[in-house]
Amino acid sequence: MIFERLAAALRDAQPVALVTRLDGERIGAKLLVFAHEVLGTLGDPRLDDAAAGEARARLAVGENAIRAFGEEGEPIGDAVRVFICSYAPKPDMYIFGAIDFSRAMAHVGKTLGYRVTVVDARPLFATRARVPDADDVIVAWPDEFLAGARVDERSALIVLTHDVKFDVPLLQLAVRTPAAYIGAMGSRKTHANRIAALREAGVGDDDIARIFAPVGLDIGARTPEETAVSIAAEIIAVREGRAGGHLTNSPLPIHSTRSVAPV
């Protein structure tokens, strides 16, 4: 059953992860993990939950990994090792605007496992030297590029152009995509002006609410590097359905066990 479903998922280009137990009496046991479904067992329901959560995190960035857990899925322990094999391309991160913040964001995006593309209409700015960590640097009007780009439920769109002539046409398209995260840089006043322009263009409030702006979590970031960390943290929080507050004040488990589609 598991291998039949795996074969079907591969035929349909559906992201899926196969988890194999490497230790104990149930060595070789398998778990097939989809965005909203799990098949099989590793021997304990709590271990299954922990392994599935980790598999979805690896699936979100298209990576393989060996992870260790306690017998009952405890995150600290090495009684049970599992091998997670992800069958998915890396998710796309599109950064619009080749500015100083883009260099830092591209670096952090790559660290998180994204395939990073930086887009800017200005040839002087859209250069490999300016954003060396990007997989692609494209000279194009942002909205024209996005109209033909691959965007799915794992994609992150980060608007750093900070210019209404770029931002409004781009965000009009962005909110109509299935992207899991849409963030836009700028002050509250800048974003209020954006919202007014988007409403004037016919964009509804539900779509506008999908835009995270000012972009990033409130950690007091100032430098491009700190800002990139705050944006990355917000992307992870959105993916895991977390508010992004202090763990010391949270009653939730430290490690997410959400069974939802990853960013």
C-alpha positions in Angstrom: 0.0 0.0 0.0 2.7 2.5 1.0 4.8 1.8 -2.1 1.8 2.0 -4.3 0.9 5.4 -2.9 4.5 6.5 -3.2 4.6 5.5 -6.9 1.3 7.3 -7.5 2.6 10.5 -5.8 5.8 10.4 -7.9 3.8 10.0 -11.1 1.6 13.0 -10.1 4.6 15.1 -9.0 3.0 15.3 -5.5 5.4 16.2 -2.7 5.8 13.3 -0.3 8.3 12.0 2.2 9.2 8.4 3.0 10.4 7.8 6.6 12.2 4.6 7.4 13.0 3.4 10.9 16.7 2.5 11.4 16.7 1.1 14.9 14.9 -1.3 17.3 12.5 -4.2 16.8 10.6 -2.3 14.2 13.7 -1.6 12.1 12.6 -1.0 8.5 9.1 0.2 9.4 7.9 2.9 7.1 5.8 6.1 7.3 4.6 7.8 4.2 4.0 11.5 4.8 1.9 13.9 2.7 0.8 17.4 3.5 -2.5 16.3 5.0 -2.1 12.5 5.4 0.1 9.9 6.9 0.2 6.1 6.1 2.0 3.4 8.0 3.6 3.4 11.4 7.0 3.3 13.0 5.8 1.4 16.0 4.3 4.1 18.3 1.7 6.8 17.6 3.8 9.5 19.3 6.9 8.5 17.4 4.8 8.7 14.2 3.6 12.2 15.1 7.1 13.4 15.8 8.6 11.8 12.7 5.8 13.1 10.5 6.3 16.7 11.8 10.0 16.5 11.0 9.3 14.9 7.6 7.0 17.8 6.7 9.7 20.3 7.8 12.2 18.5 5.5 9.7 18.2 2.7 9.1 22.0 2.9 12.7 22.5 1.7 13.2 19.4 -0.3 15.9 17.9 1.9 16.8 14.4 3.1 17.8 13.9 6.7 18.5 11.4 9.5 16.8 12.3 12.8 16.9 10.7 16.2 14.1 10.5 18.8 13.2 8.8 22.0 11.1 5.6 21.8 7.9 7.7 22.2 8.9 10.5 19.9 10.7 12.7 22.4 12.8 15.3 20.6 15.7 14.7 22.9 17.1 11.1 22.7 18.7 8.7 20.3 16.9 5.5 20.9 15.3 5.6 17.4 16.9 7.0 14.3 14.8 7.5 11.2 15.8 8.3 7.6 13.6 10.9 5.9 13.7 10.8 2.1 11.9 13.8 0.6 10.5 13.7 -2.9 10.0 17.3 -3.7 11.8 20.1 -5.5 13.1 22.9 -3.3 10.4 25.6 -2.7 10.8 28.9 -4.4 11.6 32.2 -2.7 11.1 35.2 -5.0 12.7 38.4 -3.7 11.6 41.5 -5.6 14.1 44.4 -5.5 17.9 44.0 -5.6 18.8 46.2 -2.6 21.1 45.7 0.4 18.4 43.8 2.2 18.1 41.4 -0.7 21.7 40.2 -0.3 21.0 39.2 3.3 17.6 37.8 2.5 19.0 35.6 -0.3 21.6 34.3 2.0 19.1 33.4 4.8 16.7 32.0 2.2 19.3 29.6 0.9 20.1 28.6 4.4 16.4 27.7 4.9 16.5 25.5 1.8 14.8 27.7 -0.7 15.6 28.2 -4.4 16.1 31.9 -4.4 15.4 34.2 -7.3 16.0 37.9 -7.1 14.1 40.2 -9.6 14.6 43.8 -10.3 13.8 46.0 -13.3 17.0 48.0 -13.0 20.0 46.3 -14.7 22.4 48.3 -12.6 21.0 46.6 -9.5 20.1 43.2 -10.7 23.6 41.7 -10.8 25.2 38.5 -9.4 27.8 40.7 -7.6 25.0 42.4 -5.7 23.3 39.2 -4.6 25.9 36.4 -4.9 23.8 33.8 -2.9 20.8 33.9 -5.3 20.2 31.0 -7.6 19.0 33.4 -10.3 19.1 37.2 -10.7 16.5 38.4 -13.3 16.2 41.8 -14.9 12.4 42.2 -15.4 9.5 44.2 -14.1 8.4 42.4 -11.0 4.7 41.9 -12.0 5.6 40.8 -15.5 8.0 38.2 -14.0 5.5 36.9 -11.4 2.8 36.5 -14.1 4.9 33.7 -15.6 6.7 32.3 -12.5 6.1 29.0 -10.8 4.3 29.7 -7.6 2.8 27.0 -5.3 1.7 26.5 -1.7 5.3 26.4 -0.5 6.4 29.6 -2.2 7.5 32.7 -0.4 7.2 36.1 -2.1 9.2 39.0 -0.5 8.6 42.5 -1.9 11.5 44.8 -1.1 11.1 47.2 -3.9 9.5 49.8 -1.7 8.2 51.7 -4.7 4.5 52.1 -5.4 5.0 51.7 -9.2 6.5 48.3 -8.6 4.6 47.2 -5.5 1.0 47.7 -6.4 0.9 45.8 -9.7 3.1 43.1 -8.2 0.9 42.7 -5.0 -2.2 42.6 -7.2 -0.9 39.5 -8.8 0.8 38.1 -5.7 -2.5 37.8 -3.7 -4.1 35.8 -6.5 -1.3 33.1 -6.3 -1.4 30.2 -3.9 1.9 31.4 -2.2 2.0 30.6 1.5 3.8 33.8 2.4 3.6 37.3 0.9 5.7 39.9 2.7 6.3 43.6 1.8 8.9 46.0 3.2 8.0 49.5 4.2 6.7 51.7 7.0 3.2 51.6 8.3 2.5 54.8 6.3 3.9 53.2 3.2 1.8 50.2 3.6 -1.3 52.2 4.3 -0.7 54.0 0.9 -0.3 50.6 -0.7 -3.6 49.4 0.8 -5.4 52.4 -0.5 -3.9 51.9 -4.0 -4.8 48.2 -3.9 -8.4 48.9 -2.9 -8.6 51.5 -5.6 -7.4 48.8 -8.1 -10.2 46.5 -6.9 -8.3 44.2 -4.5 -10.6 43.0 -1.7 -9.8 43.1 2.1 -9.4 39.3 2.4 -6.7 39.4 -0.2 -5.0 42.4 1.3 -4.9 40.6 4.6 -2.6 38.0 3.1 0.2 40.6 2.9 2.5 40.7 5.9 3.6 44.3 6.1 5.6 45.8 7.6 7.4 42.6 6.8 9.0 40.4 9.5 8.5 39.7 13.2 8.9 42.4 15.8 12.4 41.7 17.1 13.8 45.3 16.7 15.8 44.4 13.6 17.8 47.3 12.1 20.5 45.9 9.8 19.8 44.0 6.6 21.0 40.8 8.3 18.7 41.3 11.3 15.8 42.1 9.0 16.4 39.0 7.0 16.3 36.9 10.2 13.0 38.6 11.3 11.5 37.8 7.9 12.7 34.2 7.9 11.3 33.8 11.4 7.9 35.1 10.2 7.9 32.7 7.3 8.5 29.8 9.6 5.9 31.0 12.1 3.3 31.3 9.3 4.2 27.9 8.0 3.7 26.4 11.5 0.7 28.4 12.5 2.5 30.1 15.3 2.2 33.7 16.6 6.0 34.2 16.8 6.1 35.2 20.5 8.5 34.1 23.3 8.6 30.4 23.9 8.9 31.1 27.6 5.3 32.5 27.5 3.9 29.8 25.2 1.9 26.8 26.3 2.4 25.1 23.0 5.0 22.3 22.3 8.4 23.7 21.3 8.5 21.7 18.1 5.5 22.0 15.9 3.4 19.0 15.2 1.0 20.6 12.7 -0.4 18.4 9.9 -0.7 21.2 7.3 0.9 22.0 4.0 4.4 23.5 4.5 5.5 26.8 3.1 
